[in-house]
Each structure stands twice: as structure tokens, then as C-alpha cells.
Amino acid sequence: MTAPTEPTTPATAPATASTASTASAPDVDVLHYSAFTTRPDGGNPAGVVLDAAAVADDDAAMTAIAARVGYSETAFITERDEAARRYRLRYFSPLAEVAFCGHATIATAVALAERDGPGELVFDTASGEIRVATTADGDGPPRATLTSVPTRSRPADPGTELEPTLAALGWSADDLDPALPPHVAFAGNDHLVLAAATRERLADLDYDFDALDAVMRRRGWTTVHLVWREPADGSAGNAVFHARDPFPVGGVVEDPATGAAAAAFGGYLRVLGLVGDRTRVRIRQGEDMGRPSDLLLDVTPDDPRSRVSGQAVPIPETQR
């Protein structure tokens, strides 16, 4: 990979390739959470600013704060109605604003649940209204379940979308699972979904950062959602997928847990007719980065929305 500031080991928090200056970032209170995990050294780290009123109209300041935090996204609550538990939520990568981010939504919801108690939350985002249910989870951290905007999915164009992406990844058509065709799926933003034929292909991710970044910018994709489906064992269980999400357009080599892509993947499964009366999919992500993450995806055939749930925990200062 050719990311300018890529770390020598992938077992650290996601590295950024940001060129934004952090010197002018205002001093606001940023919480550090890791989402889709019960351990601070797992999952996907996110910055959470519960009171961003001071920078609500300053996109450059929020970008600078996100660059200083250094995670794939930082979420900012810019407006609030505490009585209604309704909040305006914006997301920034170290390079730019992102319309919707699943793991930062889960992290923000858990932070609010820990501060104010569990219950229903409503987030107004650039992609639309996102409702989140938070619940106490025994002795563990709270659990948050987001309901996405309506999803959609369409086949990827072989020439303009699939071919240049495979070239940037260093994959061939033979590396893909023919039972799960390439699609562009949406649940607030677009993600290219590619299914690997083997776990070994998914594990061996060594892509051209700049080339993939260029393809994704041309097509307006947020991540490339690479998945591998575990073989069914014949038991009455739910499907298990392993996932990896390159995120060069955000200045990040790879996301350890991508709730927005998981929600879009729910729309993909629904369009392909792989959803029963109520289908629960377990997505394992971040394993190859040393930050294992667990995402639960619920999809029904009569509702175009996806529900993605997970837990989140604060990251101690010593682990940031």
C-alpha cells in the first residue's frame, strides 16, 4: 500500500493519511470510544464530541479536530433537544465530512446512554433520520441498535467499476465468489460489495492505496466492503460473514468495523433474495488488523431498512 503515513504494523489504531493541519483545531472535549467490541483494544475507535456547539458552523475546525484525534471518524453533536433525546449529528474523517458513519453512531449512542441512561435516541444526519435504541446489557457496556435509512443495491458495472477496483486490489475475477455478485449498496452512502471466494483471499489484502482512492472518488464510494461467507454447517444458525473495509477516501488504510457498510450489506442481501422472515447476520471484522469486531445485522424482506447493533467502550488514555 502507498498511504503516506501507513503504520508498519496493522495492529494499531487506524492510521490516517491526512494532510489537514491540526494546529488550528479548537480545544473541545473529545471522548474516545471503541465500537462493536467490549474491549478498548478491539473494535473501531471513534471520537465523540457531545457538545460541538462552539464549532457547529466551522467545518474546517471539525475536520482539524478529527485529524488531531486520528481515528477514521469523529462524531459531533451540533444541535440538541435533550427532552426529546434528539440530536443533530455530523461525522468527519481526518480529511472531510462523511454523510453517515455507523461505528461513530454506535459510539455516540453508548456515550449518551452512559450519561443519561438507556432508551431511544434520534440522530438527524446528512443522510437522514437515524433512530437508535440503547439498552443496558447486564454487567457489560450498553448495546446500541441503529435503524438505517432505506437501503438499495444494484449490480456493479463490469467496466467502469469492477475492473479498475480489482486492479487496484490486485485481485482477479477468479478471486470472487460467483454466488455473491459485485454490487454497489447504499444505506446512507455507497459501498462497493465484493465477496471473496476464500478466507485466504480476504486475509491477503495488499492494495494500491492511491489507485483505489482514485476509483472510489470517481464513483462516490465510502468504502469497498470485502466479505467472505463462512460455509453453512447444517445447523439452524444465522449466517456469518468476515469483512474488511478499505477506506482510502477518508485517509485510512482500513476500517476495523464499518456499521454503515454493514447496513448497506443488509440491503445487498435483501435485493439478492437471501433474506428470510427475519435474518440475522453476524459480521466479523478487524480480525486481520488485530482489532476484532462483532457487528449484528438484522434484515427483513418487507422493510428496506437495516438494523445494525453492537456495544462500545471508552478507550483509556493509556491506550489512545
C-alpha positions, 0 to 999 in steps of 0.5 A: 500500500502507498498511504503516506503515513501507513503504520508498519504494523496493522495492529494499531489504531487506524492510521490516517493519511491526512494532510489537514493541519491540526494546529488550528483545531479548537480545544473541545472535549473529545471522548474516545470510544471503541465500537462493536467490541467490549474491549478498548483494544478491539473494535473501531475507535471513534471520537465523540464530541457531545457538545460541538456547539462552539464549532457547529458552523466551522467545518474546517475546525471539525475536520482539524479536530478529527485529524488531531484525534486520528481515528477514521471518524469523529462524531459531533453533536451540533444541535440538541433537544435533550427532552426529546433525546434528539440530536443533530449529528455530523461525522468527519474523517481526518480529511472531510465530512462523511454523510453517515458513519455507523461505528461513530453512531454506535459510539455516540449512542453508548456515550449518551446512554452512559450519561443519561441512561438507556432508551431511544435516541434520534440522530438527524444526519446528512443522510437522514433520520437515524433512530437508535435504541440503547439498552443496558446489557447486564454487567457489560457496556450498553448495546446500541441498535441503529435503524438505517435509512432505506437501503438499495443495491444494484449490480456493479458495472463490469467496466467502469467499476469492477475492473479498475477496483480489482486492479487496484486490489490486485485481485482477479475475477477468479478471486470472487465468489460467483454466488455473491455478485459485485454490487454497489449498496447504499444505506446512507452512502455507497459501498462497493460489495465484493465477496471473496471466494476464500478466507485466504483471499480476504486475509491477503489484502495488499492494495494500491492505496492511491489507485483505489482512492482514485476509483472510489472518488470517481464513483462516490464510494465510502468504502469497498466492503470485502466479505467472505461467507463462512460455509453453512454447517447444517445447523439452524444458525444465522449466517456469518460473514468476515469483512474488511473495509478499505477506506482510502477516501477518508485517509485510512488504510482500513476500517476495523468495523464499518456499521454503515457498510454493514447496513448497506450489506443488509440491503445487498442481501435483501435485493439478492433474495437471501433474506428470510422472515427475519435474518440475522447476520453476524459480521466479523471484522478487524480480525486481520488488523488485530482489532476484532469486531462483532457487528449484528445485522438484522434484515427483513424482506418487507422493510428496506431498512437495516438494523445494525447493533453492537456495544462500545467502550471508552478507550483509556488514555493509556491506550489512545 
